[in-house]
Amino acid sequence: MEGEGNERKFTLSFSSEEPYNRWWGTEILSHTESAVNLERLNSIGVVLYNHNREKVIGKVLRAWVDGNRGCAEIEFDSDDTSEIIYQKVSSGTLKGVSVGYIVDVWEEVSANKQSSDGRFTGPCDIATRWTPYEISIVSVPADPTVGVGRSQEQQAETEKGVSSFYYNEKQLQINKNRLTGGKNL
């Protein structure tokens, strides 16, 4: 970001609705108004390096959804480890960003069927309620449509990718949906 005192601050995108083929099928993170719970990220959000919880390199100043993307303003810490990553981001060497999250509600869309909001065609699994836990600067991003300096216009020019995901949570939610008939209890 420009301006005195903002040298260690960056605005970035950390998630998108870009479909990604997982081992269990296609995953999509919905970015509708009610889909993304940003409370945790806005209150205690941290920036990690490569999703390593031992490498906290900064903090999330604020997070929001803009269109179909999760966006954030972050600030790098000034310790030695953070400084190395900050310099690589500043120079443009590191541009990749990823997000660690938990999915609370899934919508399973069968082949050739439309999602409940009509925006996606199956087969796919859509995270219709999810909570970001952390933002990571990563050396090899799974979703190349997001990152430092990634704008809406650049999204169409990149290939498909993925955000970080906790597989056990996905399976637990699928099992819960099957037991409750898809009703949120």
FIVOVO-122005 format. One line per 8 residues: their letters; for each residue x, y, z of N, C-alpha, C, CB. Coordinates in nm, 2 decimals, decimal comma, always signed. Glycine has a CB too. Layout:
BEGIN
A> X Y Z X Y Z X Y Z X Y Z  ...
***
This chain:
BEGIN
MEGEGNER> +0,08 -0,12 +0,00 +0,00 +0,00 +0,00 +0,09 +0,12 +0,00 -0,10 +0,00 +0,12  +0,04 +0,23 -0,06 +0,12 +0,35 -0,07 +0,10 +0,44 +0,05 +0,08 +0,43 -0,19  +0,19 +0,53 +0,08 +0,19 +0,62 +0,19 +0,28 +0,59 +0,30 +0,04 +0,63 +0,24  +0,33 +0,69 +0,37 +0,42 +0,67 +0,48 +0,35 +0,59 +0,59 +0,47 +0,81 +0,53  +0,43 +0,49 +0,64 +0,38 +0,41 +0,75 +0,30 +0,28 +0,70 +0,29 +0,48 +0,84  +0,28 +0,27 +0,56 +0,21 +0,16 +0,50 +0,30 +0,06 +0,43 +0,11 +0,21 +0,41  +0,44 +0,08 +0,45 +0,53 +0,00 +0,37 +0,51 -0,15 +0,39 +0,67 +0,04 +0,41  +0,47 -0,19 +0,51 +0,46 -0,33 +0,54 +0,32 -0,39 +0,52 +0,51 -0,36 +0,69
KFTLSFSS> +0,23 -0,30 +0,46 +0,09 -0,34 +0,44 +0,07 -0,37 +0,30 +0,00 -0,23 +0,49  -0,02 -0,48 +0,27 -0,05 -0,52 +0,14 -0,20 -0,55 +0,14 +0,03 -0,64 +0,09  -0,26 -0,52 +0,02 -0,40 -0,57 +0,00 -0,39 -0,68 -0,10 -0,49 -0,45 -0,06  -0,47 -0,79 -0,07 -0,46 -0,91 -0,15 -0,59 -0,98 -0,16 -0,35 -1,00 -0,10  -0,60 -1,07 -0,25 -0,72 -1,16 -0,25 -0,67 -1,30 -0,20 -0,78 -1,18 -0,40  -0,76 -1,36 -0,12 -0,72 -1,49 -0,06 -0,80 -1,61 -0,09 -0,72 -1,47 +0,09  -0,92 -1,58 -0,16 -1,01 -1,69 -0,20 -1,09 -1,65 -0,32 -1,10 -1,74 -0,08  -1,14 -1,75 -0,39 -1,23 -1,72 -0,51 -1,33 -1,83 -0,52 -1,14 -1,71 -0,64
EEPYNRWW> -1,41 -1,82 -0,63 -1,51 -1,93 -0,66 -1,46 -2,02 -0,77 -1,64 -1,86 -0,70  -1,33 -2,02 -0,79 -1,27 -2,10 -0,89 -1,29 -2,25 -0,86 -1,12 -2,07 -0,91  -1,35 -2,33 -0,94 -1,37 -2,47 -0,91 -1,23 -2,54 -0,91 -1,46 -2,54 -1,02  -1,23 -2,64 -0,82 -1,10 -2,72 -0,82 -1,14 -2,87 -0,80 -1,01 -2,67 -0,70  -1,07 -2,95 -0,87 -1,09 -3,09 -0,86 -1,01 -3,15 -0,75 -1,06 -3,16 -1,00  -1,08 -3,19 -0,65 -1,02 -3,26 -0,53 -1,03 -3,41 -0,56 -1,09 -3,23 -0,40  -0,97 -3,49 -0,47 -0,97 -3,64 -0,48 -1,12 -3,69 -0,47 -0,89 -3,70 -0,37  -1,21 -3,62 -0,41 -1,35 -3,66 -0,39 -1,44 -3,60 -0,49 -1,39 -3,64 -0,25
GTEILSHT> -1,40 -3,50 -0,57 -1,48 -3,43 -0,66 -1,45 -3,28 -0,67 -1,63 -3,44 -0,62  -1,53 -3,21 -0,74 -1,51 -3,06 -0,76 -1,56 -2,98 -0,64 -1,57 -3,02 -0,89  -1,47 -2,90 -0,59 -1,50 -2,81 -0,48 -1,51 -2,66 -0,52 -1,39 -2,82 -0,36  -1,61 -2,59 -0,47 -1,63 -2,45 -0,50 -1,66 -2,38 -0,37 -1,74 -2,43 -0,60  -1,59 -2,27 -0,34 -1,62 -2,19 -0,22 -1,71 -2,08 -0,26 -1,49 -2,13 -0,16  -1,83 -2,08 -0,21 -1,93 -1,97 -0,25 -1,88 -1,84 -0,18 -2,07 -2,01 -0,20  -1,91 -1,73 -0,25 -1,87 -1,60 -0,19 -1,99 -1,51 -0,19 -1,76 -1,54 -0,27  -2,11 -1,57 -0,17 -2,23 -1,49 -0,16 -2,23 -1,42 -0,02 -2,36 -1,58 -0,17
ESAVNLER> -2,32 -1,32 -0,01 -2,31 -1,24 +0,11 -2,31 -1,31 +0,24 -2,43 -1,14 +0,11  -2,39 -1,42 +0,25 -2,40 -1,50 +0,38 -2,30 -1,62 +0,38 -2,54 -1,54 +0,40  -2,23 -1,65 +0,28 -2,15 -1,77 +0,28 -2,02 -1,76 +0,36 -2,11 -1,80 +0,13  -1,95 -1,65 +0,36 -1,82 -1,64 +0,42 -1,83 -1,57 +0,56 -1,72 -1,57 +0,34  -1,80 -1,64 +0,66 -1,80 -1,59 +0,80 -1,66 -1,53 +0,83 -1,84 -1,70 +0,91  -1,65 -1,40 +0,82 -1,52 -1,33 +0,84 -1,49 -1,29 +0,98 -1,51 -1,21 +0,75  -1,58 -1,32 +1,08 -1,56 -1,27 +1,22 -1,43 -1,31 +1,27 -1,68 -1,32 +1,30  -1,39 -1,44 +1,26 -1,27 -1,49 +1,32 -1,15 -1,42 +1,26 -1,26 -1,64 +1,30
LNSIGVVL> -1,15 -1,41 +1,12 -1,04 -1,35 +1,05 -1,02 -1,21 +1,09 -1,06 -1,37 +0,90  -1,13 -1,13 +1,10 -1,13 -0,99 +1,14 -1,09 -0,97 +1,28 -1,26 -0,93 +1,11  -1,11 -1,07 +1,37 -1,08 -1,04 +1,51 -0,95 -1,09 +1,55 -1,19 -1,11 +1,60  -0,91 -1,21 +1,50 -0,78 -1,27 +1,55 -0,70 -1,33 +1,43 -0,80 -1,38 +1,65  -0,73 -1,29 +1,31 -0,66 -1,34 +1,19 -0,51 -1,31 +1,18 -0,73 -1,28 +1,07  -0,44 -1,42 +1,14 -0,30 -1,41 +1,13 -0,26 -1,44 +0,98 -0,22 -1,50 +1,23  -0,14 -1,40 +0,95 -0,08 -1,44 +0,82 +0,04 -1,54 +0,85 -0,02 -1,31 +0,74  +0,03 -1,65 +0,78 +0,13 -1,75 +0,80 +0,22 -1,77 +0,67 +0,07 -1,89 +0,84
YNHNREKV> +0,33 -1,84 +0,68 +0,40 -1,87 +0,57 +0,38 -2,02 +0,54 +0,56 -1,84 +0,59  +0,33 -2,05 +0,42 +0,30 -2,19 +0,38 +0,22 -2,27 +0,47 +0,43 -2,26 +0,35  +0,12 -2,21 +0,53 +0,03 -2,27 +0,63 +0,09 -2,33 +0,75 -0,05 -2,38 +0,56  +0,22 -2,29 +0,78 +0,29 -2,34 +0,90 +0,25 -2,25 +1,02 +0,44 -2,33 +0,87  +0,18 -2,31 +1,11 +0,14 -2,24 +1,23 +0,25 -2,19 +1,32 +0,05 -2,33 +1,32  +0,37 -2,24 +1,29 +0,49 -2,20 +1,37 +0,56 -2,08 +1,30 +0,59 -2,31 +1,38  +0,51 -2,04 +1,18 +0,57 -1,93 +1,11 +0,46 -1,82 +1,09 +0,62 -1,97 +0,97  +0,43 -1,75 +1,20 +0,34 -1,64 +1,19 +0,42 -1,52 +1,15 +0,27 -1,61 +1,33
IGKVLRAW> +0,38 -1,46 +1,03 +0,46 -1,35 +0,97 +0,39 -1,22 +0,97 +0,50 -1,39 +0,83  +0,26 -1,22 +1,01 +0,19 -1,09 +1,01 +0,05 -1,11 +1,07 +0,18 -1,04 +0,87  -0,03 -1,00 +1,05 -0,17 -1,00 +1,10 -0,26 -0,95 +0,99 -0,18 -0,91 +1,22  -0,39 -0,99 +1,00 -0,49 -0,95 +0,91 -0,55 -0,82 +0,98 -0,60 -1,06 +0,89  -0,54 -0,71 +0,91 -0,60 -0,59 +0,95 -0,75 -0,58 +0,93 -0,53 -0,47 +0,89  -0,79 -0,63 +0,81 -0,93 -0,64 +0,79 -0,95 -0,73 +0,67 -1,00 -0,50 +0,76  -1,07 -0,80 +0,67 -1,10 -0,89 +0,56 -1,25 -0,86 +0,51 -1,09 -1,04 +0,60  -1,27 -0,88 +0,38 -1,40 -0,85 +0,33 -1,42 -0,94 +0,20 -1,42 -0,70 +0,30
VDGNRGCA> -1,55 -0,94 +0,15 -1,57 -1,01 +0,02 -1,60 -0,90 -0,08 -1,69 -1,11 +0,04  -1,54 -0,91 -0,19 -1,56 -0,81 -0,30 -1,59 -0,90 -0,43 -1,43 -0,72 -0,33  -1,72 -0,89 -0,47 -1,76 -0,97 -0,58 -1,75 -1,12 -0,54 -1,67 -0,95 -0,71  -1,68 -1,20 -0,61 -1,66 -1,34 -0,58 -1,53 -1,37 -0,53 -1,69 -1,42 -0,71  -1,47 -1,28 -0,45 -1,34 -1,30 -0,40 -1,33 -1,26 -0,25 -1,23 -1,22 -0,48  -1,25 -1,33 -0,17 -1,22 -1,29 -0,04 -1,10 -1,20 -0,05 -1,19 -1,41 +0,05  -1,10 -1,08 +0,02 -0,99 -0,98 +0,01 -0,95 -0,95 +0,15 -1,03 -0,86 -0,07  -0,83 -0,90 +0,17 -0,78 -0,87 +0,30 -0,67 -0,76 +0,29 -0,73 -0,99 +0,37
EIEFDSDD> -0,66 -0,68 +0,39 -0,54 -0,60 +0,41 -0,46 -0,66 +0,52 -0,59 -0,45 +0,45  -0,34 -0,69 +0,49 -0,25 -0,75 +0,59 -0,13 -0,66 +0,62 -0,20 -0,89 +0,54  -0,06 -0,69 +0,73 +0,06 -0,62 +0,77 +0,16 -0,72 +0,82 +0,03 -0,51 +0,88  +0,28 -0,71 +0,76 +0,39 -0,80 +0,80 +0,45 -0,75 +0,93 +0,50 -0,80 +0,69  +0,49 -0,85 +1,01 +0,57 -0,83 +1,13 +0,71 -0,79 +1,09 +0,57 -0,95 +1,23  +0,79 -0,75 +1,19 +0,93 -0,70 +1,16 +1,04 -0,79 +1,21 +0,95 -0,56 +1,22  +1,00 -0,91 +1,26 +1,11 -1,01 +1,31 +1,18 -1,06 +1,19 +1,04 -1,12 +1,40  +1,29 -1,13 +1,22 +1,38 -1,18 +1,11 +1,31 -1,27 +1,01 +1,49 -1,26 +1,17
TSEIIYQK> +1,23 -1,37 +1,06 +1,16 -1,46 +0,97 +1,06 -1,38 +0,88 +1,08 -1,57 +1,05  +0,98 -1,29 +0,94 +0,88 -1,22 +0,87 +0,95 -1,13 +0,76 +0,79 -1,13 +0,96  +1,06 -1,07 +0,80 +1,14 -0,98 +0,71 +1,18 -1,05 +0,58 +1,26 -0,92 +0,78  +1,22 -1,17 +0,59 +1,26 -1,25 +0,47 +1,14 -1,26 +0,38 +1,31 -1,39 +0,51  +1,03 -1,30 +0,43 +0,91 -1,32 +0,35 +0,86 -1,18 +0,29 +0,79 -1,39 +0,42  +0,86 -1,08 +0,38 +0,82 -0,95 +0,34 +0,90 -0,90 +0,22 +0,83 -0,85 +0,46  +1,03 -0,92 +0,23 +1,12 -0,88 +0,12 +1,09 -0,95 -0,01 +1,27 -0,90 +0,16  +1,05 -1,08 +0,00 +1,02 -1,16 -0,12 +0,89 -1,12 -0,18 +1,02 -1,31 -0,09
VSSGTLKG> +0,79 -1,08 -0,10 +0,66 -1,03 -0,15 +0,68 -0,89 -0,21 +0,56 -1,02 -0,03  +0,76 -0,80 -0,14 +0,79 -0,67 -0,19 +0,86 -0,67 -0,33 +0,87 -0,59 -0,09  +0,95 -0,76 -0,35 +1,02 -0,77 -0,47 +0,94 -0,84 -0,58 +1,15 -0,85 -0,45  +0,83 -0,91 -0,55 +0,75 -0,98 -0,65 +0,79 -1,12 -0,66 +0,76 -0,91 -0,78  +0,88 -1,17 -0,59 +0,92 -1,31 -0,59 +0,81 -1,40 -0,54 +1,05 -1,34 -0,51  +0,75 -1,37 -0,43 +0,63 -1,44 -0,38 +0,51 -1,36 -0,40 +0,65 -1,47 -0,22  +0,41 -1,42 -0,47 +0,28 -1,36 -0,50 +0,17 -1,45 -0,46 +0,27 -1,33 -0,65  +0,20 -1,58 -0,43 +0,09 -1,67 -0,40 +0,03 -1,66 -0,26 +0,15 -1,81 -0,41
VSVGYIVD> -0,10 -1,68 -0,26 -0,17 -1,67 -0,13 -0,27 -1,79 -0,13 -0,25 -1,53 -0,12  -0,29 -1,83 -0,01 -0,39 -1,94 +0,02 -0,46 -1,91 +0,14 -0,32 -2,08 +0,02  -0,57 -1,99 +0,17 -0,65 -1,97 +0,29 -0,67 -2,10 +0,36 -0,78 -1,90 +0,26  -0,66 -2,11 +0,49 -0,70 -2,22 +0,57 -0,84 -2,20 +0,62 -0,60 -2,25 +0,68  -0,93 -2,29 +0,60 -1,07 -2,27 +0,64 -1,14 -2,40 +0,68 -1,14 -2,21 +0,52  -1,25 -2,38 +0,74 -1,34 -2,49 +0,78 -1,48 -2,47 +0,71 -1,36 -2,50 +0,94  -1,53 -2,57 +0,66 -1,67 -2,56 +0,60 -1,77 -2,61 +0,70 -1,67 -2,65 +0,47  -1,87 -2,52 +0,71 -1,98 -2,55 +0,80 -2,10 -2,62 +0,73 -2,03 -2,43 +0,87
VWEEVSAN> -2,13 -2,58 +0,61 -2,24 -2,63 +0,53 -2,20 -2,65 +0,39 -2,36 -2,54 +0,54  -2,23 -2,77 +0,34 -2,20 -2,81 +0,20 -2,33 -2,82 +0,12 -2,12 -2,93 +0,19  -2,33 -2,79 -0,01 -2,44 -2,82 -0,10 -2,38 -2,92 -0,20 -2,50 -2,69 -0,17  -2,43 -3,04 -0,21 -2,39 -3,14 -0,30 -2,48 -3,12 -0,43 -2,39 -3,28 -0,25  -2,42 -3,10 -0,54 -2,49 -3,08 -0,67 -2,46 -3,20 -0,76 -2,46 -2,94 -0,74  -2,57 -3,27 -0,80 -2,55 -3,39 -0,88 -2,51 -3,35 -1,02 -2,68 -3,47 -0,89  -2,46 -3,44 -1,10 -2,42 -3,42 -1,24 -2,54 -3,36 -1,32 -2,38 -3,55 -1,30  -2,50 -3,25 -1,39 -2,59 -3,18 -1,48 -2,71 -3,11 -1,41 -2,65 -3,28 -1,58
KQSSDGRF> -2,70 -3,10 -1,28 -2,81 -3,03 -1,20 -2,75 -2,89 -1,17 -2,85 -3,11 -1,07  -2,84 -2,80 -1,13 -2,80 -2,66 -1,10 -2,80 -2,65 -0,94 -2,90 -2,56 -1,16  -2,71 -2,57 -0,89 -2,70 -2,54 -0,75 -2,83 -2,46 -0,71 -2,57 -2,46 -0,71  -2,86 -2,46 -0,59 -2,98 -2,39 -0,54 -2,99 -2,25 -0,58 -3,00 -2,40 -0,39  -2,88 -2,18 -0,60 -2,88 -2,04 -0,64 -2,87 -2,03 -0,80 -2,77 -1,96 -0,58  -2,86 -2,14 -0,87 -2,85 -2,14 -1,01 -2,72 -2,10 -1,07 -2,96 -2,06 -1,06  -2,62 -2,08 -0,99 -2,49 -2,03 -1,04 -2,39 -2,14 -1,08 -2,42 -1,94 -0,94  -2,41 -2,26 -1,04 -2,31 -2,36 -1,07 -2,38 -2,49 -1,12 -2,23 -2,40 -0,94
TGPCDIAT> -2,32 -2,56 -1,21 -2,37 -2,69 -1,26 -2,28 -2,80 -1,21 -2,37 -2,69 -1,41  -2,35 -2,91 -1,16 -2,28 -3,02 -1,10 -2,22 -3,11 -1,21 -2,37 -3,10 -1,01  -2,14 -3,21 -1,17 -2,12 -3,24 -1,03 -2,02 -3,15 -0,96 -2,08 -3,39 -1,02  -2,06 -3,11 -0,84 -1,97 -3,03 -0,75 -2,02 -3,02 -0,61 -1,96 -2,89 -0,81  -1,94 -2,99 -0,52 -1,97 -2,97 -0,38 -1,94 -2,82 -0,35 -1,89 -3,06 -0,28  -2,04 -2,75 -0,31 -2,02 -2,60 -0,29 -2,02 -2,58 -0,14 -2,14 -2,52 -0,36  -1,92 -2,51 -0,09 -1,92 -2,46 +0,05 -2,01 -2,34 +0,06 -1,77 -2,43 +0,10  -2,13 -2,36 +0,11 -2,22 -2,25 +0,12 -2,22 -2,17 +0,25 -2,36 -2,30 +0,10
RWTPYEIS> -2,14 -2,22 +0,35 -2,11 -2,15 +0,47 -1,98 -2,20 +0,52 -2,23 -2,18 +0,58  -1,88 -2,11 +0,52 -1,74 -2,15 +0,56 -1,67 -2,04 +0,63 -1,66 -2,19 +0,43  -1,57 -2,07 +0,71 -1,50 -1,98 +0,80 -1,35 -1,98 +0,77 -1,53 -2,01 +0,94  -1,29 -1,88 +0,72 -1,15 -1,87 +0,70 -1,08 -1,86 +0,84 -1,11 -1,75 +0,61  -0,97 -1,94 +0,86 -0,90 -1,94 +0,98 -0,77 -1,86 +0,98 -0,87 -2,08 +1,03  -0,71 -1,86 +0,86 -0,58 -1,80 +0,84 -0,55 -1,77 +0,69 -0,46 -1,88 +0,90  -0,47 -1,67 +0,67 -0,42 -1,64 +0,53 -0,28 -1,67 +0,53 -0,45 -1,49 +0,49  -0,23 -1,74 +0,42 -0,09 -1,78 +0,41 -0,03 -1,72 +0,28 -0,08 -1,93 +0,41
IVSVPADP> +0,09 -1,67 +0,29 +0,17 -1,64 +0,18 +0,24 -1,77 +0,15 +0,28 -1,52 +0,21  +0,22 -1,82 +0,02 +0,27 -1,95 -0,02 +0,36 -1,94 -0,14 +0,15 -2,04 -0,04  +0,45 -2,04 -0,14 +0,55 -2,04 -0,25 +0,48 -2,11 -0,37 +0,67 -2,12 -0,21  +0,39 -2,20 -0,35 +0,32 -2,27 -0,46 +0,17 -2,27 -0,43 +0,37 -2,42 -0,48  +0,10 -2,17 -0,49 -0,04 -2,15 -0,46 -0,12 -2,26 -0,53 -0,09 -2,01 -0,49  -0,22 -2,31 -0,46 -0,31 -2,40 -0,53 -0,41 -2,33 -0,62 -0,39 -2,48 -0,42  -0,45 -2,21 -0,58 -0,54 -2,12 -0,66 -0,47 -2,01 -0,71 -0,67 -2,07 -0,57  -0,42 -2,01 -0,84 -0,34 -1,91 -0,90 -0,42 -1,78 -0,93 -0,27 -1,96 -1,02
TVGVGRSQ> -0,55 -1,78 -0,91 -0,64 -1,67 -0,94 -0,64 -1,57 -0,83 -0,78 -1,71 -0,97  -0,58 -1,60 -0,71 -0,58 -1,51 -0,60 -0,43 -1,48 -0,56 -0,65 -1,57 -0,48  -0,41 -1,38 -0,48 -0,27 -1,35 -0,44 -0,24 -1,20 -0,42 -0,17 -1,41 -0,53  -0,12 -1,17 -0,40 -0,07 -1,03 -0,39 -0,07 -0,98 -0,53 +0,07 -1,02 -0,32  -0,15 -0,87 -0,55 -0,15 -0,80 -0,68 -0,25 -0,87 -0,78 -0,02 -0,80 -0,74  -0,33 -0,96 -0,73 -0,43 -1,03 -0,82 -0,56 -0,95 -0,82 -0,45 -1,17 -0,78  -0,60 -0,90 -0,94 -0,73 -0,83 -0,95 -0,83 -0,91 -1,01 -0,70 -0,70 -1,03  -0,96 -0,86 -1,01 -1,07 -0,93 -1,08 -1,04 -0,96 -1,22 -1,20 -0,85 -1,06
EQQAETEK> -0,98 -0,86 -1,29 -0,95 -0,88 -1,43 -0,86 -0,99 -1,46 -0,90 -0,75 -1,49  -0,76 -1,02 -1,37 -0,66 -1,12 -1,39 -0,72 -1,26 -1,37 -0,54 -1,10 -1,30  -0,83 -1,27 -1,30 -0,89 -1,40 -1,26 -0,92 -1,48 -1,39 -1,02 -1,38 -1,18  -0,98 -1,42 -1,49 -1,01 -1,50 -1,61 -0,89 -1,54 -1,69 -1,10 -1,41 -1,70  -0,78 -1,48 -1,67 -0,66 -1,52 -1,74 -0,58 -1,63 -1,68 -0,57 -1,40 -1,76  -0,62 -1,68 -1,57 -0,54 -1,78 -1,50 -0,61 -1,92 -1,50 -0,51 -1,74 -1,36  -0,53 -2,02 -1,47 -0,59 -2,16 -1,47 -0,66 -2,19 -1,34 -0,48 -2,26 -1,50  -0,73 -2,30 -1,34 -0,80 -2,34 -1,22 -0,71 -2,38 -1,10 -0,89 -2,46 -1,25
GVSSFYYN> -0,76 -2,35 -0,98 -0,68 -2,38 -0,86 -0,76 -2,42 -0,74 -0,60 -2,26 -0,82  -0,71 -2,42 -0,62 -0,78 -2,46 -0,50 -0,73 -2,39 -0,38 -0,75 -2,61 -0,48  -0,81 -2,38 -0,28 -0,78 -2,32 -0,16 -0,74 -2,43 -0,06 -0,89 -2,23 -0,10  -0,67 -2,40 +0,05 -0,64 -2,50 +0,15 -0,77 -2,55 +0,21 -0,55 -2,44 +0,26  -0,77 -2,68 +0,25 -0,89 -2,74 +0,30 -0,86 -2,85 +0,39 -0,97 -2,79 +0,18  -0,95 -2,87 +0,49 -0,94 -2,97 +0,59 -1,03 -3,09 +0,55 -0,97 -2,92 +0,73  -0,97 -3,20 +0,50 -1,05 -3,31 +0,44 -1,14 -3,38 +0,55 -0,96 -3,41 +0,39  -1,10 -3,39 +0,67 -1,19 -3,46 +0,77 -1,31 -3,38 +0,79 -1,11 -3,48 +0,90
EKQLQINK> -1,30 -3,25 +0,79 -1,42 -3,17 +0,81 -1,52 -3,19 +0,70 -1,38 -3,02 +0,82  -1,47 -3,20 +0,58 -1,56 -3,23 +0,46 -1,63 -3,36 +0,48 -1,47 -3,23 +0,33  -1,56 -3,46 +0,52 -1,63 -3,59 +0,53 -1,73 -3,59 +0,64 -1,53 -3,70 +0,55  -1,70 -3,52 +0,76 -1,79 -3,51 +0,87 -1,92 -3,44 +0,82 -1,73 -3,44 +0,98  -1,91 -3,33 +0,75 -2,02 -3,26 +0,70 -2,11 -3,34 +0,60 -1,98 -3,13 +0,63  -2,04 -3,42 +0,51 -2,12 -3,50 +0,42 -2,19 -3,61 +0,50 -2,02 -3,57 +0,32  -2,13 -3,67 +0,60 -2,20 -3,77 +0,68 -2,31 -3,71 +0,76 -2,10 -3,83 +0,78  -2,30 -3,59 +0,81 -2,40 -3,52 +0,89 -2,52 -3,49 +0,79 -2,35 -3,39 +0,95
NRLTGGKN> -2,49 -3,44 +0,67 -2,59 -3,41 +0,57 -2,67 -3,53 +0,54 -2,53 -3,35 +0,45  -2,60 -3,65 +0,52 -2,67 -3,77 +0,49 -2,76 -3,82 +0,60 -2,57 -3,88 +0,45  -2,72 -3,80 +0,73 -2,80 -3,84 +0,84 -2,92 -3,75 +0,87 -2,71 -3,84 +0,97  -2,90 -3,62 +0,84 -3,01 -3,53 +0,86 -3,09 -3,50 +0,74 -2,96 -3,40 +0,92  -3,06 -3,56 +0,63 -3,14 -3,54 +0,50 -3,10 -3,40 +0,45 -3,28 -3,55 +0,53  -2,99 -3,35 +0,48 -2,94 -3,22 +0,43 -2,99 -3,10 +0,51 -2,99 -3,20 +0,29  -3,07 -3,13 +0,62 -3,12 -3,02 +0,70 -3,02 -2,98 +0,80 -3,25 -3,06 +0,77  -3,00 -2,85 +0,83 -2,90 -2,80 +0,92 -2,96 -2,81 +1,06 -2,85 -2,66 +0,88
L> -2,92 -2,90 +1,15 -2,98 -2,91 +1,28 -2,89 -2,84 +1,38 -2,99 -3,06 +1,32
***
